Amino acid sequence: MYRLTSKLIIYRCIKDDAGSGCDSILFRLSDICRRFRTGEYEKEALITEILTQINYLLDMATRYGFDDNLWHNYLAYLLAMTETPFTLVSEKVGANEGSVNQFAMNDLDIFRQLFDYDFSDIERELGITCFSVIEHYTAVAKRERFYNKSVSDKVKELSRAIEQSSSTEAVYQAVTEFYRRYGVGKFGLNKAFRVNPDSPDLLEPITATGDTVLDDLVGYEPQKEKLVRNTEAFVDGRKANNVLLYGDAGTGKSTSIKAILNQYYGRGLRMIEIYKHEFEYLARIISEVKNRNYRFIIYMDDLSFEEFEVEYKYLKAVIEGGLEPRPENVLIYATSNRRHLIRETWNDRSDQDEDLHRSDTVQEKLSLADRFGVTIGFFRPTPKEYMDIVEQLASRYPQITLSGEALRAEANRWELHHGGYSGRTAQQFIAYLLGQMPDGQETPNGRV
């Protein structure tokens, strides 16, 4: 194996979740194989090193839902996640002409041989069976939210494509087509990201994002239509605006944005979740994503500022203000209970205000909301609208057999003690009903 990995060019310094750079599982196993072949080892110590790498591999398999041939899944994962000039160009155009293809063919031929690597000599000599086990691995069934399904499905698809390839040229076509279709690295394979200041890459994937779509949100059709029109323009590469969803709590603002991500992920939409105490990283985030072949929504949930908070200045600068314009592949979608985002006090308007230019103070605070080209209001439903939401949600679950009259009476009693009329209250009521039934834990589409 060392003879193979030492000849890698494009993929020479690949990363995985269990190592950094050339300290990946692949290169550590490669060094173990080298020492085994040359006899530079003590048996028990080498077995311990091997089992450590197998442990790392099993941990990755759990996080990404790999099964069957874990070795193949792992190698496909490396190909899918490694960002190089070659893979990034392939992400945009697929297979392409150029001298770099000679290096790519060299590396992909090495990966084809790694797929077929025979560990039987090591197992026989050391008296172990771990490599045979991981090549025919049956994973414990787990719910999707416990592993990164977005990455899992794609990596396993690539693994099968390489397994079925009869030549290096066929591997090249499979890999470059994968890059063209899905992309490469964390942005290619994941839907959403959060800020991690302690990470060298700043942005880390959110592994479970749910599968809500806009049809799951009952009512608010004009609001959803406005959001869809803007997002459609954005993912199609046309001009689009930053969006502010404002209004009452529990009316579906955050749910709508999450649904937008699921609806347009397949067309290249990605989402970055950020909170106001992280706004200082906005410039770095934009710098990291501006040249990628995706559309990024920077998502700010429950956005509002007290009068003493100044983080909003970072946001204003990013939206319009700096010398470098905001990239065309980045938009900001925010939700807030406040229409104007920044709390305005009577002092802002009072004649007793010590600020001689109080009108400027007011305008500075109001101008942040004005920088969102699209504003969409979400407000509490009327009692009739609330009951319509309850009835539509209940109709999705055959196990709810209450009569219409009984359902409405129970929904009214629930509302009195659980936050008033809202879509969230209706959903919580339906979840309560399902929880009282022996077969109510699981729902037809996994959502309540």
N, C-alpha and C positions, 0 to 999 in steps of 0.2 A: 504493500500500500504506500509506503514511503516513496518508493520509486515513482509511483504515479503522482502523488500530491506535490512532490518536489518540482514537477514539470508544469504545474499550473501557471498561467500567465494572467489572464483577465480575472480569474477567480482566486488569485493567489492569497489574498488576505480576507477570507470570508468570515462572517460573524454568525453566531447563534445565541440563543438565550442562556446558554450555559458557559459562555466564554466571551472573550473580547478579542477581536481581530484573529490573529493566527493561533490563539489559545482556544480554538473551538474544539468540540468533541472530535470532529474529523481529524484535525491535526494531532490531537493527543493520541487518538487511536493509531494514527499513522506512525507516530514515534514508538508506540508500544509494539507495533508490528515490526518496525525496524530492529528494535532491541531483541525481539523474539528470533528474528532471522539470523542475527549475528551472535546470538547466545549471550548478550550483555544483560543478563537479568538474574534475579533470584526468584524462584518460582512463586512462593507465597506473596511476595511483594508485587509481582507482576499481575497475579490474579486479583489482588486488592485494587490495583490501578484500573484493571479492566472493569471490574464490578462497579467502581466509582463512575466510569463513563457510561455504563449501562444504566446506572441510577439516574444520571443526568438525562439520558435519552428517554427513560420512562417518565420522568417529570415533564419533559416537553410533550410526550405523547398524551399525557393527561391534560395539559393546558390547551392542546390543539386538537384533541379528539382523534389522534392517529390510531390506526389498528392495522391488522393483517401484517404487512411487511414494514416494520418500523424503520429498518435501515433504508429502505427505498423512500419512505415518507420523509425521513430526515434529509437525505440527499436532495430530494425535490424541494424541500423547504429552503435549503441553502441556495439553490438556483433561483427560487422565487423571491428571496429576500435580499439578494446581493445587488447593491446599486453601484454600477460602474458606468463609464461613458457608453460602452457597448449596450448594456441592458437598458439604460435610459433612452438611448436613441431607438432601440427596438420597441420600447414602450410606445413611442409615437408613431412609428412606421412599420413595425414588424421586421421581417427579413429584409435586408438591404445590401447593396453592393459596397465593396470597399476592402482594403487590405486587412482591416481588423478581423474580417471573417476567417482568415487563416488562423489567427490566434484563438478565435472563438471555437473553430472546429477542433483545434488541438485540445482545448479544455473540455469540450463536450464529449470528445472521444474518451478522455480520462474519466469523466463521470459515467459514461456507459460501461467502462471497465469496472469502476467502483460499484456500480449496481450489481455486477456479476461477481464481486469479490468473494473468494472462498475462504471462510474462516475455519474450515474443518481441521486443518493442521494444528492450529492454536488450541482448539477445543480438545482434540485428541491428546496432545502433548501435556496440556495443563489439567486435563480431567474436568473440564467445565462444559456446560451446554447453553450458556446464556445467549450466544449468537444465534443458535438454532431456534431458541424460543422467540426472540424478537423478530425473526424472519417469518414466523407463523403465529402472530400475536392476536389473541382474542381479547379486546378491551372490555372492561366492565361498562355496561350501558349506563349512560348518564344524560341528564337533561341538558338541552342546548345552552342554557345560561351558565353552565359550569365549565364551559370551554369556549374557545374562540372559533365558532362555527364558520365565520366569514373566511378565516384563513384555512381552516381544516378542509372544507370542501374543495377549495381551489388547489391546495397542495396535493391532495389525494388524486385529483383529476390529472395533474401534471405527472405524478408518480406513475399512474396507469398508462399515460401516453408514452412515457419513456420505456416502460416495461414492454410495450407492444411495438417499439421501434426496432427495426431489423438492421439499422445501419447508423453511422454517425450523422449522415445527412438527414436521416429521419428524426434523430434526436434534435438536431439543429432546427428543423422545421417545427417540431413540437414545442420547443422552448421559446423560440422567437414569436410563434403564434400566441403562446401563453402571455408573453410580455405585451403583445399588441392588444390582446383581448382584455386582460385584467390589470396590466401594469406590473410594476416591480417594487419590492420593498414594502415598508409599512404603509405608505400612502396607497399603493396599488391594491393591497390585500385587505385593508381594514376600512371600516366605515367612519369611525369617529375617534377623536383624540382629546386628551386632556394635557394640561401643563404640568410638567414635573421639573422644577428648577434644578433638582439634584441629578437629572439625567443629562449626559453629554448632548443628546439630541433634542432636549427641551420638551418635545412632544412625545407622549407615549400613547399607544392604542388603548381604547376602551373596548374590552373584549366582549361585552354583552350589552347590546343596545335595544333589545326588544324588537318586536315585529309589527308594531302598530302602523296602520295606514289610515289615510284621511277618511275612508268610508267608516272606520270604527268610531269616529267622532260624530255623534248624532247632532243634527242641526247645524247652525252657523254656516249655511251654504254660501252666502255672499262673501263672508270672510275667507272661507277656504278657496273660493274661486279667485279672489284677488291675490292670495298668496301663491296659488298655483301659476297664475299668469306671470307673475314676476319671476318665479323660480324656473318656469319653462324657458323664458327668455334668457335667463342666466346660463342654464346648462346647454342651451343651443348656441351660445356665444354671442348673443345679441345684448344690447344695452339693458341693464337692469338696475334696480335701486336697493339700497339698504332698507331694511324693513323693521318697523317697531310695532309689536303687538301689545296693546295696552288694554287695561280694563279690570274687571272684577276677578277676584281669586276663584279658582276652580272652574273656569269657563272654557278651558281647552287651549290656552295660548301655547304652553310648553308642549302639550300633546301634538298640536298641529305642526310644530317645527320638527319634532322627532319623527312624525309621520312623513314629512317632506323628505327627510334623509332616506328613509326606507323606500320611498317611492321613486327617488331619482339616483340612488346609489349606483344602479346598473348603468346609468348614463354618465358616470364620472363624478357625481357629487360626493364630497366628503365634508365632515363637520368637525370643528374644533371648539370644544367647550372651554370657556374662560370666565373667571370671576374678577370682580373689580380690583381686588388686591393683587391681581396678576397682570394688570394693564401695562405695567412697566415692560412686560415682555412682548407687547404687541408688535413692535418693530422687528424683533428677532423672529417672531412667528411668521410674519409676512415675508421676511427675507428668505425663510426656509422653504416656503411653499410657492413663491411667485413664479418660478420657472418650471413647475411641474405640470403634467398633462391632465390636470384635474381641476374641478371647480370647488372652491372651498368657501363654506359658510362659517364665519366665526360667530358662535352662538353664545349669547349672554343672557342668562336666565335671571328673572327677578331683578332687573337692573334699576337701581335708584341710588341717589346720593343725598346725604345730609348736607346742610349748608357749609359745614366745616371740612367736608371731604373734597379733595382736589384731584382724585384719580380721573375724573371726567375730562381733565385737560389732555391726558394721554389719548383718550378716545376721540376727542375733537380733532386732534392733530392727525391721527391715523385716517379718519374719515375724509378729511379735506385738506388739512393744513400744511403738511410738510413740503419740502422742495421735491422729494421723490413722490410721484403720484401713486395712489393705491393701485396695485395690479388689477388688470381686468378679470383675473380669475379668482378674486376675493370679494365677498360681500359680508356685511354684518347683519345678522338677524338677532333682535333683542326682544325680550318680554319684560313688561313692567306693570305694576298696578297703578303707576302714575303716568299721566299723559305727558308731563313735562320733565320727568325723570329726576330733576333736582328740586329738593324741597325749598319752597319759597316762603319766607316769613313776612309778617306784617311790617317788619323793619325794612324789608326791601322796597316797600311802597310808601312807608310813612314819611311825612314831612320832617319828622324828627331824626331821620336817619343821618348819622354822622358822615356818611359817604356823600360828598358833594355831587358826585355823578351817579346817583342811585339808579337812573334810567339805564346807564351802561351796565350796572350790576344785574338788573333784571334781565336785560337783553342777553347778557352772557349766559345766564342760566337757561333762558328759554331757547337759545340758539342750538343747544345740543340736540334737542328733540327735532328741531327743524332740519337737521342734517340727515335725517332718515327720510328718503324720498317717498316711501310708502308707509302710511300709518293705518293700522287696522284695529278697530275697537271690538273687544269681546266683553259683553255685559251679561249680568245675571238674567236668566230666563224668567219669563212671567210664570205664574202658577200653572197655566195651561201648557206652556212650552216645557216646563219641568216634567209635567205628567206625560207629555208626548215622548220625552227622552226616556223616562222610566219604561213606558210601554214598548218602545222600540228595542231597548236593551233587553227587556224580559223576553221578547219574541225570539231572540237569538238562542234561547236555552229552553229546549222542550221540557226539561225537568222542572221548570217553574210552571206549576199547574193552577196557581191562584186564579180565581175569576177576575175579570176586569175591575169590578167594584171592590173586591177584597184587596187587589194589588194597589189600587189608588188609595184606599184607606190606610194600608200599611205604609205606603210611600209618604203620605202626609204626616203620619206619626213619626216616621224616621226623620223627615226634614225638620220638624220642630226641635229636635234635640241634636242635630248634626250639621249646623252651619248654614241653614237656609237654602233657598233654591239655587242650585247650580248643577252643571253636568257632573262634577266630582261627587256631589252628594248623591246623585242618582246612581252613579257607578258603585259607590260604597254601599248603597242600599241593595243593589243587585248582588254584590259580593256577599253581603250578609245573608240574603235569602239562599244563595247557593251553598253557603257554609253550613246551613241548617239541614241540608239534605245529604243522605249517605253517599249518593253518587254525584254530588255537586262540586267536588274538588277539582275535577277536570272539566274543561269546557271545550266545545267543538273546535275553536280556533286558538285556544290557549290564552285568550284574553277575557277579562271581565270589564 
